[in-house]
């Protein structure tokens, strides 16, 4: 903080800096004159603010545009794809995936480490994460790119200090952020911030940011790699405050098969990946999308056997029933089937939509299968880093 300025003045400066940065992100290429017009700030103030953003490497000049009128041609500004970048990772029971993403949202590199089973073994997860980080930090160094932060998604609850409780991983109060920072100290020359997030929330954000969902509509994203979860994004919501959590342990049947949580009749026992695959091929090992689960789910969707049809019909019925209750409480929304449900495609989405139509007082909502890949959580995790740079550049300038 600039202690020579009054706090109110510092706050106003940070606000104006964020305003200009966001306008460049949403309207670029854009001239300083256009920025002044859109922001209501003076041209002098805009020139000062854009100078700070240029010095920080957050924006860059494109050069002068074509000009036919009087005066000097205008120089246009855009977000700097060669500026600071974010690293996103997702930790699942059978893999750690990561990606390096620039300020424009473009993926610059990807890394994947498959493992046998991280259940109950956070030390093994951190070791696998270290190998992914090595690859991505080396890729950033080769591009002469500064990594502004590392964000990690996990299938579980995360507190404000990055401690994780996850039934899917078998973790109870694991200080993941601290463990990763300790490993990171030996990998990078400086201190890189690490944050840990609920993977179901990140899956929902991935659809909002990268999946092409209508921005003006509420979005309900359901899926997961090895267990079902849900995230809800309302238009205009702050991305770091959206509700999300597990859905797989909602009871949808009296009795029913026993779930891994110990209860009977959970949604996971009907529509989770274990239930879908083992009902058709009992000895099939369950795998996340990046560890072979994608192909198995597609094969299930293409199967013409009565057994496969019955499995998918029961799953759609149970899933539609669970989502209907959520939508009655929340209101109309677009539904996206993500994670292990995405490879089941449009036919399965249509079955879920029909079930929702029977359970809702209004018309059935739009339901679609996600088009994002198996590392969508990692992609959104990196997005939390890069978007924070654009939305709050003053923090980056002060670091």
Number of C-alpha atoms within 10 A of each C-alpha: 12 9 7 7 10 9 12 9 11 16 14 11 15 17 16 18 23 22 21 24 25 19 20 23 21 12 15 18 18 20 21 22 18 19 24 17 13 13 15 10 16 13 16 11 15 22 15 12 21 22 14 17 22 18 12 16 17 25 25 21 16 16 11 13 13 9 10 8 7 6 7 9 14 16 16 19 23 22 27 20 19 17 20 23 30 30 32 32 31 29 23 26 23 22 22 29 27 30 28 28 29 27 25 18 19 13 16 15 16 20 18 21 18 14 15 10 14 22 17 16 14 18 14 14 24 20 15 20 25 19 14 20 27 15 18 24 19 14 16 22 13 9 11 12 18 16 25 21 21 27 24 31 28 27 30 24 21 22 13 9 12 21 21 25 19 20 17 20 23 16 19 15 13 18 18 24 21 15 16 22 17 12 15 21 12 10 15 15 8 10 13 15 14 20 23 26 26 26 33 32 29 31 30 30 27 25 25 23 15 15 15 12 18 12 13 9 15 21 23 25 32 30 27 29 27 24 23 26 27 25 23 25 25 18 14 10 11 9 18 11 9 15 15 23 18 23 23 26 21 15 18 20 14 9 11 15 16 13 17 13 12 9 15 19 18 26 25 30 27 27 26 25 26 18 20 25 23 14 18 18 13 11 9 12 11 19 22 21 24 20 17 12 22 21 13 21 21 16 15 21 18 14 13 10 10 10 14 19 16 13 19 23 18 15 23 23 19 23 27 23 20 19 22 24 13 15 18 13 9 13 11 19 19 19 24 25 26 31 31 28 26 26 25 22 19 16 14 22 23 16 20 29 25 18 21 27 17 14 19 19 10 12 13 19 18 15 22 22 22 28 17 18 15 23 24 29 34 29 35 33 33 31 29 23 26 25 20 17 24 25 18 18 23 22 13 14 16 8 7
